[in-house]
Amino acid sequence: MLEFVATIGIIILVLGLAYRASIAKKDGIEIREVLNLHIIMYGLSCITGLCTFTFFLTMDIPKPFKIIASIIAGMILIFIANWMQKAGKKE
């Protein structure tokens, strides 16, 4: 199940980025102006968050611990994405 969720998420991310790039090309905007690093990192963090959530919900531990572990993992992933976004803007 986890592999299926990850595969569908990656396909949606790639199709979304391709759609944004095609719209930018049609409007005469440079693709790098539309596909910034933070947009790509946001998509990847959403996919990893979904995979982490699915992983924790399939574990054999009580439900409150699953929810708390998923929230903590999501906070860590959001922090990492924010940190990488700030590092990308400095370059």
matplotlib code that plots the C-alpha trace (Angstrom):
import matplotlib.pyplot as plt

x = [0.0, 2.8, 4.5, 1.2, 0.7, 4.2, 3.9, 0.6, 2.0, 5.1, 3.1, 0.8, 3.8, 5.5, 2.2, 1.6, 5.1, 4.8, 1.4, 2.9, 5.8, 3.5, 1.3, 4.4, 5.8, 2.4, 2.3, 5.9, 7.2, 10.5, 10.0, 12.4, 10.2, 7.3, 9.1, 11.0, 12.8, 10.3, 7.5, 9.3, 10.3, 6.7, 5.5, 8.2, 7.5, 3.8, 4.5, 6.9, 4.4, 1.7, 4.1, 5.1, 1.4, 0.6, 3.6, 2.6, -1.0, 0.0, 2.0, 0.7, 0.7, -2.3, -4.0, -3.1, 0.6, 0.2, -1.4, 1.2, 4.1, 2.5, 2.2, 5.8, 7.1, 5.0, 6.4, 10.0, 9.4, 7.9, 10.9, 13.3, 11.3, 11.3, 15.0, 15.8, 13.6, 15.4, 18.8, 17.6, 16.6, 20.0, 21.7]
y = [0.0, 2.4, 1.9, 2.6, 5.8, 6.9, 6.1, 7.9, 10.9, 11.1, 10.8, 13.6, 15.7, 15.2, 15.9, 19.0, 20.3, 19.5, 21.3, 24.4, 24.4, 24.1, 26.9, 29.1, 28.2, 29.1, 32.4, 33.3, 33.1, 31.4, 28.0, 28.6, 31.5, 29.1, 26.0, 27.5, 25.2, 25.8, 24.5, 21.3, 20.8, 21.5, 18.7, 16.3, 17.1, 16.5, 13.1, 12.1, 13.3, 11.1, 8.1, 8.7, 9.0, 5.8, 4.0, 4.9, 4.0, 0.5, -0.2, -2.3, 0.3, 2.0, 4.7, 7.7, 6.9, 6.6, 10.0, 11.6, 10.0, 11.1, 14.7, 14.8, 13.3, 15.9, 18.7, 17.5, 17.2, 20.7, 22.1, 20.4, 21.7, 25.2, 25.1, 23.8, 26.5, 29.2, 27.7, 27.7, 31.3, 32.4, 30.9]
z = [0.0, 0.9, -2.5, -4.3, -2.4, -3.1, -6.8, -7.2, -5.3, -7.5, -10.7, -9.5, -8.6, -12.0, -13.9, -11.8, -12.5, -16.2, -16.3, -14.7, -17.1, -20.1, -19.0, -18.4, -21.8, -23.4, -21.7, -22.5, -19.0, -18.2, -16.7, -13.9, -12.7, -12.4, -11.0, -8.1, -5.7, -2.9, -5.1, -5.9, -2.2, -1.1, -3.4, -2.2, 1.4, 0.8, -0.7, 2.1, 4.7, 3.2, 3.1, 6.7, 7.7, 5.9, 7.4, 11.0, 10.5, 9.4, 12.6, 15.4, 18.2, 19.8, 17.7, 19.9, 19.5, 15.8, 15.6, 17.8, 15.8, 12.5, 13.8, 15.0, 11.8, 9.8, 11.8, 11.2, 7.5, 7.4, 9.2, 6.8, 3.8, 5.2, 5.9, 2.4, 0.9, 2.8, 1.7, -1.9, -1.9, -0.7, -3.7]

ax = plt.figure().add_subplot(projection="3d")
ax.plot(x, y, z, "-o")
ax.set_aspect("equal")
plt.show()
